[in-house]
Amino acid sequence: MRINALIVLLLTGLVAATYGFGIYLFAQLVPDMRASLGFDIAYVGTITAAGQAGFLASALLAAWLTPRVGGGWVIFGSGAVCALALLLMPLAQNVVLIGLLLTVMAGTAATVFVPMVDVISRSVPYRYRGMAMGLVSSGTSYGVFINSLLVPLYAPQGEWRAVWWMVGVITVVMVAGVFLVFKRARLFVRETEGACDVTPGRGMLRGALQGWVYKVWSMNFLIGFSTFPFQNYLSSYLRTELRFGVEYTAQIWASIGFVGMFSGLALGALSDRIGLRATMLLVYACVGSAAVILAFAPTGYWPLVAGVVFAMAFYPIFGLIPAYVSKMASSAALAVTLFGVANIMQGVGGMLGNYCAGLLASLSGSFVAVYAVIAGVAVVLAVLTVCLPNEHGTRQLASVHTP
């Protein structure tokens, strides 16, 4: 049991590295890296959009690669690639190379998370798997919290490269731990017995394409389109336009990371009591409220309030929709397929959202319009949620979510 707990902790650490360090650290260091390297804010939109493209391509790669080489090797290899990219980031002087490294790290986020189910199903008893996945999916918030501790210590002195070095070393240590523990737990040995076909037939898939499916796919697209730019441009908005200091900005990020450590599990438990649709409405209300605050009242402590409210929604949001799909789908195979498409829609939405937000901020000269649009998208998400049928099903199917 002790080694099982260690496996879950290491998986949580890799999610913190690939998502928290690999994707969200750049968002906190954008002002410092722009001042040092001199790239335009519109290029930030291009970089983050490329990262989403890398995430999409890598998710497909992981789905193809995992059954062939095993989830243990895919996770270990992805962690090693992420660690290398983190260590190369402070050495990069060319903005194109920085964009390439960020795209690679976004890809490792996908190739670490997709095989998680394979590894957890082999190492964690059935009764504890929900709790294990809940902890692993909260890993992003731990990474964001660590970022918020390091950035104010080094960024004000122009030592943003030191932050990349430190998180790179942390990731190397975790990858070494993964190798040793996975080897001892025999997670590098691929299981071939008892494999089952998880691909539904064309007739089953065609019959499943009902109205609620298209609504869910649309919601995933809009979730990516709105929540990803919310975080990616937060530091730039606070520090370059609103003129908040790096310490206050770091406090906001620390609040987002700290609240995110608990919000996923808390709202997941709440959904068991009041239902998934009601909880989703609460989540979208939080996203909309946070965006409204940043667009129309970004003064004093209100940005901090916005960060806390957003964190209450951002981390749980990726568990509620797959839970809904698992209850509505007629089989586990169908649920996996439908949610796979939903993940692609989410990635496409994030890619377009990041690009459009960077372009809009560059053309308007302000991030106010960006957060106003995000608030409007939250309203659309709430309307789509109201139009969804009540979740039902004869049995609870396993679901997977991303941070």
C-alpha positions in Angstrom: 0.0 0.0 0.0 2.9 2.3 0.7 4.4 2.0 -2.8 0.9 2.6 -4.2 0.6 5.9 -2.3 4.1 6.8 -3.5 3.1 6.2 -7.2 0.1 8.5 -6.8 2.3 11.2 -5.3 4.9 10.9 -8.1 2.1 11.1 -10.7 0.8 14.2 -9.0 4.3 15.7 -9.0 4.6 15.0 -12.8 1.3 16.8 -13.4 2.5 19.7 -11.3 5.7 19.8 -13.5 4.1 19.3 -17.0 1.1 21.5 -16.4 2.2 23.9 -13.6 5.8 24.4 -14.7 5.6 23.5 -18.4 2.4 25.5 -19.2 1.6 28.0 -16.5 5.0 29.3 -15.4 5.5 31.1 -18.7 2.3 33.0 -18.1 3.7 34.3 -14.8 7.1 35.2 -16.3 5.8 36.8 -19.6 6.4 40.4 -18.4 10.0 39.6 -17.3 10.8 37.6 -20.4 9.4 40.2 -22.7 11.5 42.9 -21.1 14.6 40.8 -21.5 14.0 39.4 -24.9 11.8 42.0 -26.5 9.0 40.1 -28.1 5.5 41.5 -28.7 2.3 40.5 -26.7 0.8 39.2 -30.0 3.6 36.7 -30.1 2.5 35.4 -26.7 -0.8 34.5 -28.3 1.0 32.6 -31.0 3.1 30.7 -28.6 0.2 29.7 -26.4 -1.8 28.7 -29.4 1.1 26.6 -30.6 1.2 25.0 -27.1 -2.4 23.9 -27.5 -1.6 22.5 -30.9 1.2 20.5 -29.3 -1.1 19.3 -26.6 -3.7 18.0 -29.2 -1.1 16.2 -31.3 0.5 14.7 -28.2 -2.8 13.5 -26.8 -3.4 11.6 -30.1 0.2 10.2 -29.9 -0.2 9.1 -26.3 -3.5 7.3 -27.1 -1.7 5.4 -29.9 1.5 4.8 -28.0 0.3 3.7 -24.6 -1.2 0.3 -25.6 2.0 -0.4 -27.6 4.7 0.4 -25.1 2.8 0.7 -21.8 1.7 3.6 -19.7 4.7 3.4 -17.4 7.2 4.1 -20.2 5.1 6.8 -21.8 4.8 8.7 -18.5 8.5 8.3 -17.7 9.6 9.4 -21.1 7.3 12.4 -21.1 8.6 13.5 -17.7 12.2 13.2 -18.9 11.4 15.3 -22.1 9.7 17.9 -19.9 12.6 18.1 -17.6 15.0 18.6 -20.5 12.8 21.4 -22.0 12.6 23.2 -18.7 16.4 23.1 -18.3 16.9 24.4 -21.9 14.4 27.3 -21.5 16.9 29.6 -19.6 19.5 29.0 -22.3 17.2 30.0 -25.1 17.8 33.5 -26.6 15.5 33.2 -29.6 11.8 33.6 -29.2 11.1 30.9 -31.9 13.1 28.4 -29.8 11.2 29.5 -26.7 7.9 28.9 -28.5 9.2 25.4 -29.6 10.2 24.5 -26.1 6.8 25.6 -24.7 5.0 23.6 -27.4 7.0 20.5 -26.4 6.2 21.0 -22.7 2.5 21.4 -23.5 2.8 18.1 -25.4 4.3 16.3 -22.5 1.4 17.5 -20.3 -0.9 15.4 -22.6 1.5 12.4 -22.8 1.8 12.3 -19.0 -1.9 12.5 -18.3 -3.4 10.2 -20.9 -1.6 7.1 -19.6 -2.4 7.9 -16.0 -5.5 5.7 -16.1 -3.5 2.7 -17.2 -0.9 3.1 -14.4 -3.5 3.9 -11.7 -5.7 0.9 -12.6 -2.6 -1.4 -12.2 -1.3 0.1 -9.0 -4.3 1.5 -7.0 -7.1 -0.7 -5.6 -10.5 -0.1 -7.2 -12.0 1.5 -4.1 -9.3 4.2 -3.9 -9.0 5.1 -7.6 -11.4 8.0 -7.5 -9.5 9.6 -4.7 -6.2 8.9 -6.5 -7.4 10.6 -9.7 -8.7 13.5 -7.7 -5.3 14.1 -6.2 -3.4 13.6 -9.5 -5.7 16.0 -11.3 -5.0 18.7 -8.6 -1.3 18.5 -9.4 -1.5 21.6 -11.6 -2.4 23.7 -8.6 0.7 22.5 -6.7 2.9 23.5 -9.6 1.2 26.9 -9.9 1.7 27.4 -6.1 5.4 26.6 -6.3 5.7 29.1 -9.2 4.1 31.8 -7.1 6.7 31.3 -4.4 9.7 31.4 -6.8 8.7 34.2 -9.2 8.7 37.1 -6.6 12.0 36.0 -5.3 13.9 36.1 -8.6 11.9 37.9 -11.2 12.1 41.4 -9.7 16.0 41.2 -9.9 15.7 40.1 -13.6 16.7 36.5 -12.7 13.8 34.9 -14.4 16.1 32.2 -15.8 16.8 31.0 -12.3 13.2 30.1 -11.9 13.3 27.8 -14.9 16.6 26.2 -13.6 15.0 25.4 -10.3 11.8 23.9 -11.6 13.9 21.9 -14.1 16.0 20.4 -11.3 12.8 19.6 -9.3 11.4 17.8 -12.3 14.6 15.8 -12.8 14.4 14.6 -9.2 10.8 13.5 -9.7 11.6 11.7 -13.0 14.4 9.8 -11.3 11.9 8.9 -8.5 9.4 7.7 -11.1 12.0 5.5 -12.8 13.0 3.8 -9.5 9.4 3.4 -8.2 7.9 2.3 -11.5 10.6 -0.3 -11.9 10.1 -1.7 -8.5 6.3 -1.8 -9.1 6.8 -3.5 -12.5 4.9 -0.7 -14.2 7.4 -0.8 -17.1 6.1 -4.4 -17.9 3.3 -4.1 -20.4 0.2 -6.0 -19.6 -1.3 -7.9 -22.6 -3.7 -10.3 -21.0 -7.3 -9.4 -20.5 -7.1 -6.6 -23.0 -10.5 -5.6 -24.3 -11.7 -3.6 -27.3 -12.6 -0.1 -26.1 -13.6 1.2 -29.5 -17.4 1.3 -30.1 -18.7 0.3 -33.5 -19.7 2.9 -36.0 -23.4 2.0 -35.5 -23.2 2.5 -31.8 -21.4 5.8 -32.2 -23.8 7.1 -34.9 -26.8 6.3 -32.6 -25.2 8.0 -29.7 -24.8 11.4 -31.4 -27.8 13.0 -29.8 -28.3 16.6 -28.9 -26.7 16.5 -25.5 -23.5 15.1 -27.1 -23.1 18.2 -29.4 -23.9 20.5 -26.4 -21.1 18.8 -24.4 -18.6 19.1 -27.2 -19.6 22.8 -27.6 -19.1 23.4 -23.9 -15.6 21.8 -24.0 -14.7 24.1 -26.9 -15.9 27.2 -25.0 -14.2 26.1 -21.8 -10.9 25.9 -23.6 -11.6 29.2 -25.4 -12.3 31.1 -22.2 -10.4 29.6 -19.2 -7.0 29.1 -20.9 -6.6 32.8 -22.0 -7.9 33.8 -18.6 -4.7 32.5 -16.9 -2.3 33.0 -19.8 -2.8 36.7 -19.9 -3.4 37.4 -16.2 0.1 38.4 -15.3 0.5 40.6 -18.4 -2.8 42.4 -17.6 -2.0 42.9 -13.9 1.6 44.0 -14.3 1.8 45.8 -17.6 -1.6 47.4 -17.9 -2.8 47.7 -14.3 0.7 48.4 -12.9 0.4 46.0 -10.0 3.7 44.8 -8.5 5.3 41.4 -9.0 4.6 40.6 -5.3 0.9 41.3 -5.5 0.6 39.4 -8.8 2.4 36.4 -7.2 0.0 36.5 -4.3 -2.9 36.2 -6.7 -1.2 33.2 -8.4 -0.5 31.7 -5.0 -4.2 32.0 -4.1 -5.2 30.4 -7.4 -2.8 27.5 -6.7 -3.8 27.1 -3.0 -7.5 27.1 -3.6 -7.0 24.8 -6.5 -5.5 22.2 -4.2 -8.9 21.6 -2.6 -11.5 22.9 -5.0 -11.5 19.8 -7.3 -12.3 17.4 -4.5 -14.7 19.8 -2.8 -16.9 20.5 -5.8 -16.7 16.9 -6.9 -18.3 16.0 -3.5 -20.8 18.8 -3.9 -21.9 17.4 -7.3 -22.8 14.1 -5.7 -25.2 16.0 -3.5 -26.8 18.6 -5.7 -26.2 17.1 -9.2 -23.7 17.7 -12.0 -25.7 20.3 -13.9 -26.2 22.5 -10.8 -22.6 22.3 -9.9 -21.6 23.2 -13.5 -23.8 26.3 -13.3 -22.0 27.3 -10.1 -18.7 26.8 -11.8 -19.6 29.0 -14.8 -21.0 31.6 -12.5 -17.6 31.7 -10.8 -15.7 32.1 -14.1 -18.1 34.8 -15.2 -17.8 36.7 -11.9 -14.0 36.6 -11.9 -13.9 37.9 -15.5 -16.3 40.7 -14.7 -14.2 41.8 -11.8 -11.1 41.9 -13.9 -12.8 43.7 -16.8 -14.8 46.3 -14.8 -13.4 46.5 -11.2 -9.7 45.6 -11.3 -8.6 47.7 -8.3 -7.5 47.1 -4.8 -8.1 43.6 -3.5 -10.7 42.8 -6.2 -8.2 41.1 -8.5 -7.2 38.8 -5.6 -10.9 38.0 -5.1 -11.2 37.3 -8.8 -8.2 34.8 -8.6 -9.8 32.9 -5.7 -13.2 32.8 -7.4 -11.6 31.6 -10.7 -9.6 28.9 -8.9 -12.9 27.6 -7.3 -14.1 26.9 -10.9 -11.0 26.2 -13.0 -9.8 22.9 -11.5 -13.2 21.2 -10.9 -14.4 22.2 -14.4 -12.4 19.4 -16.0 -13.9 16.7 -13.9 -17.6 17.6 -14.1 -18.1 17.2 -17.8 -16.4 13.7 -18.0 -18.5 12.7 -15.0 -21.6 13.8 -16.9 -20.6 11.9 -20.0 -20.0 8.8 -18.1 -23.5 8.9 -16.6 -25.2 9.6 -19.9 -23.3 7.2 -22.2 -24.7 3.7 -22.6 -21.3 2.0 -22.2 -17.7 2.6 -21.0 -16.4 2.3 -24.5 -18.8 4.9 -25.8 -18.0 7.2 -22.9 -14.3 7.0 -23.7 -14.9 7.9 -27.3 -17.2 10.8 -26.6 -14.9 12.2 -24.0 -11.9 11.8 -26.4 -13.7 14.0 -28.9 -14.5 16.5 -26.1 -10.8 16.7 -25.2 -10.0 17.6 -28.8 -12.6 20.2 -28.8 -11.3 21.7 -25.6 -7.7 21.8 -27.0 -8.9 23.5 -30.2 -10.9 26.0 -28.2 -7.8 26.8 -26.1 -5.7 27.2 -29.1 -8.1 29.6 -30.8 -8.8 31.4 -27.5 -5.2 32.1 -26.8 -4.5 33.3 -30.3 -7.6 35.5 -30.4 -7.1 37.0 -27.0 -3.5 38.0 -27.9 -4.7 39.5 -31.1 -7.6 41.3 -29.4 -5.3 42.8 -26.7 -2.7 43.9 -29.3 -5.3 45.6 -31.5 -7.3 47.2 -28.7 -4.3 48.0 -26.6 -6.0 46.6 -23.5 -6.9 43.3 -21.9 -10.3 44.6 -20.7 -12.0 43.4 -23.9 -10.5 40.0 -23.4 -12.0 39.5 -20.0 -15.3 41.0 -21.1 -15.5 38.3 -23.8 -14.6 35.6 -21.3 -17.5 36.8 -19.1 -19.8 36.5 -22.1 -18.6 33.0 -22.9 -19.4 32.0 -19.3 -23.0 33.1 -19.9 -23.2 31.0 -23.0 -21.9 28.0 -21.1 -24.5 28.4 -18.4 -27.3 28.5 -21.1 -25.9 25.3 -22.6 -25.8 23.7 -19.2 -29.5 24.5 -18.5 -30.4 22.9 -21.9 -28.7 19.6 -21.0 -30.9 16.7 -19.9 -30.6 15.5 -16.3 -27.9 13.0 -15.9 -29.0 9.4 -15.5 -27.7 5.9 -16.0 -27.9 2.5 -14.6 -24.3 2.4 -13.5 -21.5 4.8 -12.8 -18.7 4.5 -15.4 -15.1 5.4 -14.9 -14.2 9.0 -16.0 -11.0 10.8 -16.6 -10.4 14.5 -16.5 -7.5 17.0 -17.2 -6.1 19.8 -15.0 
